[in-house]
């Protein structure tokens, strides 16, 4: 047991070190923060979606924006597309699971908003479909993926690709980076 625990900690630490040294990731985090600040300065909204653990991350990030992160401040408009079970099940039943997020964007998003897609593979069909709808709507698209970015690589305005193919390690980096972005957004809007 102890060996496995230490092994996983060491893997996470090694990946964190790789991520910290990646200038492109650091610059993209700054650009994502600025894009989100700009959307909020223009009364826009952030829509976030993912599957499985990434769905939980979408909810987590949304909560940090709507409630607060470090600062006492007004609520920020953000919506996780993963939480309305009635919408999700109706859309999946009436159409297809691949459009559960795009259909919600079609109903609620507007030009100038941001769609934030999370997919460790970068190939989740429902995230790809949402990106297409977001693009057609005139939204800015940001993405979190794993090492090669999959199909999302060429579809996002801004993308962070964690240099790993190990889903749990990728997700750990995603939430750390999202926390930093939330802090940068709060500082930028409420300093």
Buried (B, 14 or more C-beta within 10 A) or exposed (E): EEEEEEEBEEBBEEBBEBBEEBEEBBEBBBEBBBBBBBBBEEEBBBBBBBBBBBBBBBBBBBBBBBEBBEEEEEEBBBBBBBEBEEBBEEBBEEEEBBBBBBBBBBEBBEEBBBBBBBBBBBBBBBBBBBBBBBBEBEBBBBBBBBBBBBBBBEBBBBBBBBBBEBBEBBBBBBBBBBBBBBBBBBBBBEE
